[in-house]
């Protein structure tokens, strides 16, 4: 829902910005900054859901050559690797956000604080890591019966 609202806001902002430039030769100040921040919300807000539903882009053309038990082990290892990477990324983003907050980092034009967005990215990466961790230890019915892919 959050990603959908952010995407809708980007569409409205872009429409108004382009219309303003064409009709009044005046764009919305800071529209690029707001669009960038909203893109963060769109991408990272959707990440846990994409992981939960297993809708990542995959390369599975060799899976037909692997025995069923190897596919199961492969999926569990991939889920664990994704969990570790996402949790590490969450930690790094949370730490970077704390550093940005301490330094008072803001966007150039509108002076919007960057720290909440970076720490939000960290929280969503952490949630995504937990999703992958759960999928490694408790595969869904689809993954256990079909072999599931990331």
C-alpha positions as CSV (number, residue, x, y, z in Angstrom):
1,X,0.0,0.0,0.0
2,X,2.8,2.4,0.9
3,X,4.6,1.7,-2.4
4,X,1.4,2.2,-4.3
5,X,0.7,5.6,-2.6
6,X,4.3,6.7,-3.3
7,X,4.0,5.7,-6.9
8,X,0.7,7.6,-7.3
9,X,2.3,10.6,-5.7
10,X,5.2,10.4,-8.2
11,X,2.7,10.3,-11.1
12,X,0.8,13.3,-9.8
13,X,3.9,15.3,-9.1
14,X,5.4,14.5,-12.5
15,X,2.1,15.5,-14.2
16,X,1.9,18.8,-12.4
17,X,5.6,19.5,-12.9
18,X,5.5,18.8,-16.7
19,X,2.2,20.7,-17.0
20,X,3.6,23.7,-15.1
21,X,6.6,23.7,-17.4
22,X,4.6,23.5,-20.6
23,X,1.8,25.9,-19.6
24,X,3.5,28.5,-17.3
25,X,7.1,27.8,-18.1
26,X,7.5,27.1,-14.4
27,X,8.4,23.8,-12.8
28,X,7.8,22.7,-9.3
29,X,10.8,23.6,-7.1
30,X,12.4,20.5,-5.7
31,X,10.3,18.0,-7.7
32,X,13.4,16.0,-8.6
33,X,14.3,15.6,-4.9
34,X,10.8,14.6,-3.9
35,X,10.6,12.1,-6.8
36,X,13.9,10.6,-5.7
37,X,12.7,10.2,-2.1
38,X,9.4,8.7,-3.3
39,X,11.3,6.2,-5.5
40,X,13.1,5.0,-2.3
41,X,9.7,4.4,-0.8
42,X,8.4,2.6,-3.9
43,X,11.4,0.3,-4.2
44,X,12.1,-0.5,-0.6
45,X,8.5,-0.6,0.4
46,X,7.8,-3.3,-2.2
47,X,10.9,-5.4,-1.4
48,X,9.5,-7.4,1.5
49,X,6.4,-8.2,-0.5
50,X,8.4,-9.3,-3.6
51,X,10.5,-11.6,-1.4
52,X,7.4,-13.0,0.4
53,X,5.7,-13.9,-2.9
54,X,9.0,-15.1,-4.5
55,X,8.6,-12.8,-7.5
56,X,12.3,-12.0,-8.0
57,X,13.9,-12.4,-11.4
58,X,15.4,-15.8,-11.5
59,X,17.6,-17.9,-13.7
60,X,16.2,-21.4,-13.4
61,X,16.8,-23.0,-16.8
62,X,19.2,-25.5,-15.3
63,X,16.8,-26.6,-12.5
64,X,15.3,-29.4,-14.6
65,X,18.8,-31.0,-14.6
66,X,19.1,-31.1,-10.8
67,X,17.6,-33.8,-8.7
68,X,14.7,-32.7,-6.4
69,X,16.7,-32.9,-3.2
70,X,19.5,-30.7,-4.7
71,X,16.9,-28.1,-5.7
72,X,15.6,-28.1,-2.1
73,X,19.0,-27.6,-0.7
74,X,19.8,-25.0,-3.3
75,X,16.7,-23.0,-2.4
76,X,17.4,-23.1,1.3
77,X,21.0,-21.9,0.8
78,X,19.8,-19.1,-1.5
79,X,17.2,-18.0,1.1
80,X,19.9,-18.0,3.8
81,X,22.3,-16.0,1.6
82,X,19.6,-13.5,0.8
83,X,18.7,-13.2,4.4
84,X,22.3,-12.6,5.5
85,X,22.9,-10.0,2.8
86,X,19.6,-8.2,3.5
87,X,20.2,-8.1,7.2
88,X,23.8,-6.9,6.7
89,X,22.5,-4.2,4.4
90,X,19.8,-3.3,7.0
91,X,22.5,-2.8,9.6
92,X,24.6,-0.7,7.2
93,X,21.7,1.5,6.2
94,X,20.5,2.0,9.8
95,X,24.1,3.0,10.8
96,X,24.4,5.4,7.8
97,X,21.1,6.9,8.7
98,X,22.3,7.5,12.2
99,X,25.4,9.2,10.9
100,X,23.4,11.3,8.5
101,X,21.1,12.3,11.4
102,X,24.1,13.3,13.6
103,X,25.6,15.3,10.8
104,X,22.2,16.9,9.9
105,X,22.3,15.8,6.3
106,X,19.5,17.2,4.1
107,X,18.6,17.3,0.5
108,X,20.2,20.2,-1.4
109,X,17.1,22.2,-2.5
110,X,14.3,21.5,-0.1
111,X,16.4,20.7,3.0
112,X,14.5,17.5,3.7
113,X,16.3,15.3,6.3
114,X,17.8,12.2,4.6
115,X,18.2,10.1,7.8
116,X,14.6,8.9,8.1
117,X,14.6,7.7,4.5
118,X,17.9,5.9,4.9
119,X,16.8,4.3,8.2
120,X,13.5,3.4,6.7
121,X,15.4,1.6,3.9
122,X,17.3,-0.2,6.7
123,X,14.1,-1.3,8.4
124,X,12.6,-2.6,5.1
125,X,15.8,-4.4,4.3
126,X,15.7,-6.0,7.7
127,X,12.1,-7.0,7.2
128,X,13.1,-8.5,3.8
129,X,15.9,-10.4,5.5
130,X,13.5,-11.8,8.0
131,X,11.2,-12.9,5.2
132,X,14.1,-14.8,3.6
133,X,15.1,-16.3,6.9
134,X,11.6,-17.6,7.5
135,X,11.4,-19.0,4.0
136,X,14.6,-20.8,4.5
137,X,13.4,-22.6,7.6
138,X,9.6,-22.8,6.9
139,X,9.1,-23.1,3.1
140,X,5.6,-22.5,1.9
141,X,3.5,-25.2,0.4
142,X,4.2,-24.0,-3.1
143,X,8.0,-24.1,-2.5
144,X,8.0,-27.5,-0.9
145,X,5.8,-29.1,-3.6
146,X,7.1,-27.3,-6.7
147,X,10.7,-26.5,-5.8
148,X,10.0,-22.8,-5.7
149,X,12.4,-20.2,-7.0
150,X,13.6,-16.8,-5.7
